């Protein structure tokens, strides 16, 4: 029988939960700060979570932490329905926050990996993310990102057959627009809601959907919902070999995330997906 949260805390010296403070930001899991006799820790909880969701998140956090590039909360424990994390605290951003984040993300992306994919399948939001290992980045992104989600959207009645054919056509021709790039560890769901400002005013990453993929795909995701501060992009470019024209293909990378949002939230994303399909699929 799985060990309950309360029993694990007692067995590991945290004692009983003295107080619980709900934290905002999550639309899939409940997030709270637990006050214990050993201080505070962060709890993510979801009684309806797939059996491997929190294990997958823990593995992503541990992979990011092992890269020693950006601050990552330490994983304390995970179970089927919860994840316990180090509490990094929170405050207002320091003056070098965005510059530091750009430099640190470039350091993460400077560590090439031998294959695309990851150690296990995981989740982007609540959508299963397939991470079968392959040496071909274009094939990986085509089959396991665009076509995988496009076909799910078609089966759910969210894309018609014409749109599905456009998507498949784009996926098989990605090398026309996207240059060859090394596989690197990426956060995988890098928007402003998944960057945390710790108690020192410095950046940390949370809620990953990690895999070994294209650095440009990571940068493109940062632009999808309003973008980051200019200092972030300037610092990243100065610290990396980022191609000057990367923004020109950002919408192709972001087609994956828009398809995911279409699956998660429905028809309001059809127009955004269709605009990209019409641009590249004709």
C-alpha positions in Angstrom: 0.0 0.0 0.0 1.4 3.4 -1.0 2.7 5.5 1.9 0.5 8.5 2.7 1.8 12.0 2.7 1.3 12.4 6.4 3.1 9.1 7.2 6.1 10.0 5.0 6.5 13.4 6.7 6.4 11.7 10.1 8.8 8.9 9.1 11.3 11.4 7.6 11.4 13.8 10.5 9.2 16.6 9.3 6.5 16.0 11.9 2.8 16.9 11.4 1.6 19.6 9.1 1.2 22.7 11.2 -0.2 24.9 8.5 -1.0 24.8 4.8 -0.8 27.8 2.5 -2.3 27.4 -0.9 -0.1 28.8 -3.8 -1.4 30.0 -7.1 -0.4 29.3 -10.7 -1.4 25.7 -11.3 -4.3 24.7 -13.5 -3.7 20.9 -13.2 -2.4 20.3 -9.7 -3.0 21.8 -6.3 0.1 23.5 -5.0 0.7 24.5 -1.4 3.4 25.4 1.1 3.5 23.1 4.1 4.7 24.4 7.4 6.4 21.6 9.4 8.8 21.3 12.4 11.7 21.3 9.9 10.6 24.4 8.1 8.6 24.8 4.9 8.3 22.5 1.9 6.2 22.7 -1.3 3.5 20.1 -2.1 2.0 19.4 -5.5 -1.0 17.1 -5.3 -3.5 15.6 -7.6 -5.6 12.6 -6.7 -6.5 12.0 -10.3 -2.9 12.2 -11.7 -1.7 9.4 -14.0 0.4 6.9 -12.1 3.7 8.1 -13.5 3.1 11.9 -13.7 4.9 12.9 -10.6 7.7 10.4 -11.1 8.2 11.9 -14.6 8.3 15.4 -13.2 10.7 14.4 -10.5 13.0 12.9 -13.2 12.9 16.0 -15.2 13.7 18.2 -12.2 16.6 16.0 -11.3 18.0 16.0 -14.8 17.8 19.8 -14.9 19.5 20.0 -11.4 22.3 17.7 -12.6 23.2 20.1 -15.4 24.2 22.7 -12.7 23.1 25.6 -14.9 20.0 27.0 -13.3 18.5 26.8 -9.8 16.0 23.9 -9.5 14.0 22.9 -6.4 15.3 19.7 -4.9 13.0 16.8 -5.2 12.3 15.5 -1.7 9.8 12.7 -2.5 7.2 11.6 -5.1 4.3 9.3 -5.0 1.4 8.5 -7.4 -0.7 11.5 -6.2 1.8 14.0 -4.9 5.3 15.5 -5.2 7.3 17.2 -2.4 9.8 19.8 -3.3 12.3 22.2 -1.6 10.7 25.5 -0.9 12.8 28.2 -2.7 10.9 31.1 -1.1 9.7 34.0 -3.2 10.4 37.7 -3.6 10.6 40.5 -6.2 13.0 40.1 -9.1 16.6 41.4 -8.6 18.0 43.8 -11.2 20.0 41.1 -13.0 17.1 38.6 -13.0 16.5 38.4 -16.7 20.1 38.7 -17.7 21.0 35.9 -15.3 18.2 33.7 -16.6 19.4 34.2 -20.2 23.0 33.3 -19.3 22.0 30.3 -17.3 19.6 28.9 -19.9 22.4 29.3 -22.5 24.7 27.3 -20.1 22.0 24.5 -19.9 21.8 24.5 -23.7 25.5 24.3 -24.1 25.6 20.7 -23.0 25.0 18.5 -26.1 23.3 15.1 -25.7 23.7 12.1 -28.0 20.1 11.6 -28.9 16.7 13.3 -29.0 14.0 12.1 -26.6 14.3 11.4 -22.9 14.7 8.7 -20.3 10.9 8.2 -20.2 7.7 9.5 -21.6 6.4 12.4 -19.5 3.7 15.2 -19.7 3.4 18.7 -21.1 0.5 19.9 -19.0 -1.6 16.8 -18.7 -0.9 15.7 -22.2 1.4 12.6 -22.6 4.6 13.6 -24.3 6.3 10.8 -26.2 10.1 10.7 -25.9 11.3 7.6 -27.8 15.1 8.0 -28.4 16.3 8.9 -31.9 19.3 10.4 -33.5 17.4 12.5 -36.0 16.0 15.8 -34.6 13.7 16.5 -37.6 12.2 13.1 -37.4 11.8 13.3 -33.7 10.0 16.7 -33.8 7.9 15.6 -36.8 6.7 12.3 -35.5 6.7 12.6 -31.7 5.7 16.3 -31.4 3.7 17.5 -34.5 2.2 14.4 -35.9 1.5 12.8 -32.6 -0.5 15.7 -31.3 -2.0 16.5 -34.7 -3.4 13.0 -35.0 -4.8 13.1 -31.5 -6.5 16.4 -32.3 -8.0 14.9 -35.5 -9.3 11.9 -33.6 -10.9 14.3 -31.1 -12.7 16.2 -33.9 -10.6 19.3 -33.3 -8.9 19.3 -36.7 -10.5 18.2 -40.0 -8.8 16.0 -42.6 -7.5 18.9 -44.7 -5.8 20.4 -41.6 -4.3 17.0 -40.7 -2.9 16.6 -44.2 -1.4 20.1 -44.0 0.2 19.2 -40.7 1.7 15.9 -42.0 3.0 17.7 -45.1 4.8 20.3 -42.9 6.2 17.6 -40.6 7.8 15.7 -43.4 9.5 18.9 -44.7 10.8 20.4 -41.5 14.4 20.4 -42.8 13.4 23.1 -45.4 13.0 25.6 -42.6 14.7 24.3 -39.5 18.5 24.0 -39.5 20.3 21.0 -38.1 20.9 21.4 -34.3 22.4 19.3 -31.6 20.1 17.7 -29.0 20.3 19.5 -25.6 18.3 19.2 -22.4 15.4 21.7 -22.5 12.8 22.5 -19.9 10.1 21.9 -22.5 7.4 24.2 -21.2 9.2 27.4 -20.7 6.8 30.3 -20.3 6.6 32.9 -17.6 4.4 30.8 -15.3 7.1 28.2 -15.0 9.9 30.6 -13.9 10.1 31.2 -10.2 11.7 34.1 -8.5 13.3 32.7 -5.3 13.8 34.5 -2.0 17.0 36.1 -3.2 15.3 37.6 -6.3 17.0 35.1 -8.6 15.5 32.8 -11.2 14.6 29.1 -10.8 12.8 26.7 -13.1 9.7 24.7 -12.1 7.1 22.5 -13.7 9.2 21.0 -16.5 8.3 18.9 -19.5 11.9 17.9 -20.1 13.4 16.2 -23.1 16.5 16.3 -25.2 15.5 18.6 -28.1 16.3 21.8 -30.0 17.4 24.9 -28.1 15.6 27.0 -30.6 12.3 25.3 -29.7 12.9 26.3 -26.1 13.5 29.9 -27.1 10.4 29.9 -29.3 8.2 28.8 -26.4 9.3 31.8 -24.4 7.7 34.1 -27.0 4.3 32.4 -27.1 2.5 34.1 -24.3 3.9 37.6 -24.3 7.6 36.9 -24.2 10.3 37.6 -21.7 12.2 40.9 -21.0 14.6 42.0 -23.8 17.6 41.5 -21.4 16.9 37.8 -21.4 17.2 37.4 -25.1 20.3 39.7 -25.3 22.0 37.7 -22.6 21.2 34.4 -24.1 22.4 35.5 -27.6 25.6 36.9 -26.1 26.3 33.6 -24.2 25.4 31.2 -27.0 25.7 30.5 -30.7 22.0 31.4 -31.3 21.3 32.1 -35.0 20.1 35.7 -35.6 17.1 34.5 -37.6 15.7 32.1 -35.0 12.5 34.1 -34.6 11.6 33.5 -38.2 10.9 29.8 -37.5 9.5 30.2 -34.0 5.9 29.6 -35.1 6.9 26.1 -36.5 8.3 25.1 -33.1 5.3 26.7 -31.3 2.9 24.7 -33.5 3.5 21.8 -31.0 2.5 23.9 -28.0 -0.5 25.3 -29.8 -1.7 21.8 -30.7 -1.2 20.9 -27.1 -3.4 23.8 -26.0 -5.9 22.8 -28.6 -6.1 19.4 -27.0 -6.2 20.7 -23.4 -8.5 23.7 -23.8 -10.4 23.2 -27.0 -11.4 25.1 -30.1 -10.2 28.6 -29.1 -6.8 27.5 -30.4 -8.0 26.4 -33.8 -7.4 29.8 -35.4 -3.8 30.0 -34.2 -3.0 26.4 -35.4 -4.7 27.0 -38.7 -2.7 30.2 -39.4 0.6 28.3 -39.1 -0.7 25.4 -41.2 -1.8 27.8 -43.9 1.6 29.6 -43.8 3.7 26.5 -44.3 1.3 23.8 -45.5 0.5 25.1 -49.0 
